Amino acid sequence: QVQLVESGGGLVQAGGSLRLSCAASGSIFSISTMGWYRQAPGKQREWVATIPSGGTTMYADSVKGRFTISRDNAKNTVYLQMNILKPEDTAVYYCRAAQMGRAYWGQGTQVTVSS
């Protein structure tokens, strides 16, 4: 089992920045791809960014150029640096980890961007 704990959410004004963290624990060996998703009120959960254990990061068009995903394997932590935040970025942000064909999710952290 893999446990994921997100942190770093909060309230920020439009144009501001936040950095989310997701710490993995438990049976963390062979975790391959990690990523961030988000779910706004009344909407389906959507993919935001992905970082594989080796390879190229990928971003949704809506956040490309503003968000940066990174990974510290020594700390078993993945980050999401969010800049130039917009009100439409308001959502609960979830961390996801893939391991041997299984997906694990964190509990989510709220990000609210005021206009």
Secondary structure by P-SEA (a helix, b strand, c coil): cbbbbbcbbbbbcccbbbbbbbbbcccccccccccccccccccccccccccccbbbbbbcccccccbbbbbcccccbbbbbbcccccccccbbbbbbbcccbbbbccbbbbbbcc
